[in-house]
Amino acid sequence: MSTISAASVEPAAAIEGCEQKKPLKPCCACPDTKKVRDACIIEKGEENCTDLIEAHKDCMRALGFKI
């Protein structure tokens, strides 16, 4: 008698296909501009990073987020 469920034998491609259909969350969008922006804010303060903040906002807007 086997205890393997159908879910455990699904191909990885099918699982990845389902994950790709999920909408992009704001926290996961534009990781490159977000990382640079956050590092700048921590090191230099928000007022000294306006160009990086705007670049991140532009990236988010390009992905359809309303910022």
Short mmCIF file of the C-alpha atoms (twelve columns), coordinates in Angstrom:
data_MODEL
# 
_entry.id   MODEL 
# 
loop_
_atom_site.group_PDB 
_atom_site.id 
_atom_site.type_symbol 
_atom_site.label_atom_id 
_atom_site.label_alt_id 
_atom_site.label_comp_id 
_atom_site.label_asym_id 
_atom_site.label_seq_id 
_atom_site.Cartn_x 
_atom_site.Cartn_y 
_atom_site.Cartn_z 
_atom_site.pdbx_PDB_model_num 
ATOM 1  C CA . MET A 1  0.000  0.000  0.000   1 
ATOM 2  C CA . SER A 2  1.453  3.355  -1.061  1 
ATOM 3  C CA . THR A 3  1.097  6.599  0.892   1 
ATOM 4  C CA . ILE A 4  2.314  8.894  -1.884  1 
ATOM 5  C CA . SER A 5  -0.297 11.500 -2.723  1 
ATOM 6  C CA . ALA A 6  -0.983 12.781 -6.213  1 
ATOM 7  C CA . ALA A 7  0.275  16.219 -5.186  1 
ATOM 8  C CA . SER A 8  3.700  14.861 -4.322  1 
ATOM 9  C CA . VAL A 9  4.244  13.389 -7.785  1 
ATOM 10 C CA . GLU A 10 3.282  16.465 -9.844  1 
ATOM 11 C CA . PRO A 11 5.981  17.544 -12.270 1 
ATOM 12 C CA . ALA A 12 7.955  20.582 -11.177 1 
ATOM 13 C CA . ALA A 13 7.064  22.355 -14.424 1 
ATOM 14 C CA . ALA A 14 3.367  22.197 -13.583 1 
ATOM 15 C CA . ILE A 15 4.014  23.662 -10.153 1 
ATOM 16 C CA . GLU A 16 6.173  26.446 -11.598 1 
ATOM 17 C CA . GLY A 17 3.488  27.213 -14.181 1 
ATOM 18 C CA . CYS A 18 0.970  27.795 -11.401 1 
ATOM 19 C CA . GLU A 19 3.347  30.080 -9.530  1 
ATOM 20 C CA . GLN A 20 4.007  32.194 -12.611 1 
ATOM 21 C CA . LYS A 21 0.298  32.958 -12.982 1 
ATOM 22 C CA . LYS A 22 0.136  34.643 -9.559  1 
ATOM 23 C CA . PRO A 23 0.112  38.440 -9.725  1 
ATOM 24 C CA . LEU A 24 3.358  40.175 -8.851  1 
ATOM 25 C CA . LYS A 25 3.382  41.597 -5.330  1 
ATOM 26 C CA . PRO A 26 4.820  45.087 -4.748  1 
ATOM 27 C CA . CYS A 27 7.360  43.704 -2.294  1 
ATOM 28 C CA . CYS A 28 8.811  41.432 -4.991  1 
ATOM 29 C CA . ALA A 29 8.801  43.882 -7.885  1 
ATOM 30 C CA . CYS A 30 11.959 45.657 -9.054  1 
ATOM 31 C CA . PRO A 31 14.392 43.978 -6.648  1 
ATOM 32 C CA . ASP A 32 17.438 45.663 -8.205  1 
ATOM 33 C CA . THR A 33 16.230 49.239 -7.788  1 
ATOM 34 C CA . LYS A 34 14.709 48.430 -4.398  1 
ATOM 35 C CA . LYS A 35 17.971 47.050 -3.002  1 
ATOM 36 C CA . VAL A 36 20.024 50.050 -4.131  1 
ATOM 37 C CA . ARG A 37 17.374 52.496 -2.916  1 
ATOM 38 C CA . ASP A 38 17.117 50.875 0.515   1 
ATOM 39 C CA . ALA A 39 20.893 50.773 0.984   1 
ATOM 40 C CA . CYS A 40 21.159 54.444 0.070   1 
ATOM 41 C CA . ILE A 41 18.390 55.457 2.474   1 
ATOM 42 C CA . ILE A 42 20.019 53.534 5.332   1 
ATOM 43 C CA . GLU A 43 23.493 54.947 4.657   1 
ATOM 44 C CA . LYS A 44 22.732 58.507 3.535   1 
ATOM 45 C CA . GLY A 45 19.158 59.313 4.512   1 
ATOM 46 C CA . GLU A 46 16.057 59.598 2.366   1 
ATOM 47 C CA . GLU A 47 16.673 63.218 1.386   1 
ATOM 48 C CA . ASN A 48 19.969 62.252 -0.295  1 
ATOM 49 C CA . CYS A 49 18.538 59.410 -2.386  1 
ATOM 50 C CA . THR A 50 15.751 61.051 -4.354  1 
ATOM 51 C CA . ASP A 51 17.140 59.908 -7.719  1 
ATOM 52 C CA . LEU A 52 17.182 56.251 -6.608  1 
ATOM 53 C CA . ILE A 53 13.736 56.567 -5.049  1 
ATOM 54 C CA . GLU A 54 12.351 57.964 -8.306  1 
ATOM 55 C CA . ALA A 55 14.069 55.222 -10.324 1 
ATOM 56 C CA . HIS A 56 12.368 52.593 -8.164  1 
ATOM 57 C CA . LYS A 57 9.010  54.332 -8.530  1 
ATOM 58 C CA . ASP A 58 9.470  54.439 -12.315 1 
ATOM 59 C CA . CYS A 59 10.219 50.707 -12.345 1 
ATOM 60 C CA . MET A 60 7.125  49.974 -10.249 1 
ATOM 61 C CA . ARG A 61 4.954  52.117 -12.522 1 
ATOM 62 C CA . ALA A 62 6.315  50.297 -15.574 1 
ATOM 63 C CA . LEU A 63 5.061  47.035 -14.039 1 
ATOM 64 C CA . GLY A 64 1.590  48.524 -13.568 1 
ATOM 65 C CA . PHE A 65 1.685  49.587 -9.924  1 
ATOM 66 C CA . LYS A 66 0.049  52.912 -9.105  1 
ATOM 67 C CA . ILE A 67 2.564  54.892 -7.085  1 
# 
